Amino acid sequence: MTEKKILRALKGEILPTPPIWVMRQAGRYLPEYRATRAIAGDFLSLCYNPELAAEVTLQPIRRYGFDAAILFADILLLPQALGPKLWFETGEGPRMETTTTMVQVKALKSRSLIHETLSPVYETLKILARELPRETTLIGFAGAPWTVATYMIAGQGSKDQAKTHALKNTDRETFLALIDVISNATVDYLSEQVKAGAEVVKLFDSWAGSLKGADFEDFAVKPTARIITALRERHPGLPIIVFPREAGPNYIGFAQKTGADCVALDNLVTAEWGAANVQKDGCVQGNLAPKHMVTGGKTLVRETRAVVKAFRKGPHIFNLGHGITPDANPDNVALMIETIHSA
């Protein structure tokens, strides 16, 4: 059997048509997702129901034939498994019991105990490994330590991660201890995902852009490199995608420093810049602006072709520069795929 397109791109192969998937491709923009979510009742119940989580993961594959399916879950399931309470406020997003002292860090669960909470996630992957089309790659994921720490410290998302920066700067010992706990647990979590059927894993560092200077090296690069090294010791040859969102110039050299096979790019950098500065080190993923899934039309076609053209000379996985939004038009996703195939 011919190797899957995404696995070929991750090995550095330049393909005539890039493989395609979309971040948050299973989500509220799809009517079939909304129907399944209604059955589940709430978001966390959906995440922890293997049959329903597998169903929503499969929905965009059935509709669009993407080259990859990414596990339906949330980056906050891992910190929840470490002990802090997690809930979602309607219309406002996640809320989490905070972890801001050394006493609280030391009270977090042992990494060996997280799997009891996370076992439904592994079961979802097992279902997907059986049910996905043979040509579709199965991607597992986790949040990178810095981003997970921002939620654990602040108890919710924020625009500037001020509380996390404050702890980092005023109580370095506690902050480093928390990063260490998250890093170790992430290795175990992703390793179990691979055992359950994930063929590729991705690390989402959604708030990496707020790290500047030496902090970026210390808390975006080094923890990612540590996780990748540990995963490769357990699973030699495992393909790994990283997404240090809004890293800007720090995207340059990120793959070499961390050992990642592919760097996902946001849409604050141009595809031309990404090709010149990041793709020279290997596969890149991205980076059409998500807004085009809302607005569609000739602009969507033009910008999609521009991304394909910019990355044509190197290994490339087509994706958006961030997750698809709930107000996206499903027809625009179909138009994007049609445009890529005809570019």
N, C-alpha and C positions, 0 to 999 in steps of 0.2 A: 504494500500500500504506500502511495506517495505521502511523504511527511506533510503534516498540517502546515498551512501557509504561515501562520503566526510563528510557529516553531522554526521555520526556515528563515524568516526575517530576523528572529532573535539570534540566530546563528550567524547573521551578517550577510545573508543572501539578498541580492537586489532583485525584486520581483517585478514583472511587467505591470501588474496591478497590485497596489498595496493591500494587504489584509485589512479588514475593517472591524472595529467594535466601538462602542460608545460608553463612556463613563456614565453610570446611573441609567443604563439602557433599559433596565427593569424599573419602572417607576410610574409616577402619577400622571404622566402625559398619556399613558396608554389606558384606554377604557377597560381592557381585560385585567390590568393590574388593580384598578380601582375596585372592580368587582370582587377580586380575590381578597384585597385588603378589607373589604366590608365583611367578608366571611370570617377573617381572622379576628376582627374586632379592633385591634390597635397595632401599632408598629412593632413593638417588642414581641407581641404574641405571634405576629407573622414571622419575625426573624427566628423564633424558637420553635416553629412548627415545620419540621423537615419537609413534609409533603407540600405544604403551601409555599414555603420558601423556594423549593425546587420548581414548583409550578410557575411562580413569577419570574424565576431565572430563565425558564424555557420560553416564556411568552415572546420576548423580542427575537429569539432565534426562530421561532415558528413564523413570525410576521415578516422578518427581514432577511433571515439567513446570514446573520453576522458570522464572522469567522471565529469569534470567541464568545463564550458565556462567562460572566463574572459572578461568582457566588453572591447571592442576595443575603446580606448581613449588614453590620454596622461596625465602625471602628471602635465604638464604645462598649461592645460586648466583652472585649478583653479586660478593660479596667473594671467592668462590672463583675467579671469572674474573679478578680482579685479582692473583691469585698465591698467597695463603695456602692451605695444604692444608686440606681439609674432609673429615670423616668422621662417621659416626653410630655411637654406642655403643648396643647393644641395651638397651632399657629405661631409658636415661639421656639420650638426645637428642644434639644436635649437639656436635661438638668441632671447633675450628679452631685452626690455627697462629696465634699471637698477633702483633699489630702494635702495638708500644708505643714505638718510637723513631723519630726523624726519619730515620735511615738506612733503617729498614724501610719507612717511608711513601714515601720517595723511590724505593725499590726496587720498589714496586708497578707493575704493568703499565700502560702507556699506555692511556687510555680507548679508543683506536682499535683495541686488540688484544683487547678483551674479547669481541668478537662471535664469534671462532673457537670459544671455549668455549661460548658461549650460543646458537650457531646451532641446536642441537636444540630449544631453547625456541621460537624463531621458527618452526621447522617445525611444532611442535605447534599453534601458533596458526593457521598456514595450513590445516592439516587441519581444525581446528575451524571456521574461517570457511566452509569448504566443507560440513561435515557437520551443523552445528547447525541446528535448525529455524529457519525464517525469522523467527519471532517472538521468538527468544531472543537476548538481548544477550550479547556476548562481552567479558568483563572481563579486562584484563591487570593486573599489579601489580608492586610492588617494596617493599622495606622502606625506611622513611624513614632519613635519615642517622644520627640519634642511635641508633636501635635497631640498625642494622647495625654502627655503631661499637662498641656494647657487646659484641657477639659477637667482633669483630675484636680488641678490646683484652683481654677476659677469656678468650677462647677457648671460651666456653660461656655459656649463659644463667645468670642469677642473680636472686635475689629483690630485691636492693637496688642492683645495678649499681655496687658499691663501687669496683671497680678502674677503671671508666670515669670515675667522679666524681673519683677520685684523680688520674688522668692529666690530666683537665680542669683540676683545681685546681693541680697542681704543674708541669705542662709544657704550658702553654696553646698554645705555638707548634706543638708536635707534634700536639696534639689538633685544633687548627683546620686544620692541613694535612690531616689524615685526613678530617675532615668535608668539606673542599673536594674531595678526590679522590672520595669517595663520592658527593657531590652531582653532580659532573660526569658520573660514570659512570652514575648513575641516570637522568639526562636522556637520555643516549645509549641506554641499555637500554630505557627506556619508549618512546622514539621508534621504535626498531626493532620493538617489540611492536605499536605502532600501524600501522606499515607492513605488518606481517604479518597484520593483521586485527582487532586489539583495537579495540573501539568506545568503551570507557571504560577508564580506568586508576585504580587505587587505590593510595594510599600507606599502608602499615601502620607506625605508630609505636607498636609494642607496649609499649615501656618509657617512653613520654612522661610517664607519671605520676610518675616519680622526679625529674623536673626541676621545680625550684621557683623562684619569683621571676623574676629577670632571665634565669636559665638557660633557663627555658621559652621565653621570647621569642627568645633567641639560638640555641637548638639544636633547638627544635620548630617554632616559627613561621617564623623567617627562612629556614632551609634549605628548608622546604616551599614557601614563597612563591617562593623562587628557582627551584626545580624547576618549579613550575607556570608561572611566567612564561616560562621557557625552552621548555617544551613547547608552550605556546600560540603562541610565535613560529614554531615549526616546524609546528604542527598547530592552526590557528585554530579555535576552537569545540570543542576536545576536552573532553568531560565528565570531570571529575576528582573522585573521592571521597577523603576523608582520614579517618584513624582515629587520632587521638592518644589512645590508650587510657588510661583513668584520669586524664584531664585535669581532671575535676571542674569547678570554676568557670572554668578556662581554656578550656573548650569555648565559652564565651560570646565571640562576636566572632571565633572562629577562621576561619570562612569568609571574613569580610570582610578579615581581615589577610592571608590567604594566596591569595585568589582561587579557592578551591575551590567546586565546585558543590554539594557535599553533605558533611555531617559525620556520620560514623558514631559512635554513642554506645554506650558499654559499659553494663552493667546495674547499675553502682554508683550511677548517677543514675536517678531515676524518669522514666518517659515524660512525666509531667505537667510535671516541671521542664524536660525537654528541649524540650517544646512551647512553654513560656513563654519560655525563655531562648535557645534555639538555633534552633528552627524559624522564628522571626521573621525570620531572615536568609536563609532558603531551605530547600532540601531537607535532611531528616535521614534517617539510616538506623539501624534498630535496633528495639528493644533488649531483646527477651525474654531472660530468663536461660537459659543453656544447660542448666541442671539440669532444666528442664521436659521436655527431650527424653529424659531418663532416667526421670523419675518419672511423667510423663503424667497421665492422669485428669482429673478435674474442675478441678483447680488449673491444669493446662495450658490448658484451655479458657477459664477465667476470666481468667488473666493474658494470654493472647493477645488476647482481646476488649478488655481494658483498654488494651493498647498501641495497638491499632487505633483505639480511641475517643479516646485522648489525642492522637494525631497527625492526627486526621481533618480538622482545619481547615487543614492546610497540606500541602505536598508531602512525601511519605513513601515510603521503600522499606523494607518489612518485612524484618527480619533478626534475628539473635540479638545479644546484647551482647558475645559473643566466639565463638570457633569451636566447632562442635559437637564433642562429646567421643566417644572411641571406645566408651564404654559406653552411648551413646544407643540407644534402640529405634527402628528404622526406622518402625514403626507410629505412633509419637508424632509423627514429622515429618509423616506423612500427616494425622494428626489436626489438627496445627497449621495446615496448608494449608487443610483443609476448614473449620476454624473461621474463618480469615481470609476465605474466600470467602463465608461465611454471616453474617459479623458485620454 
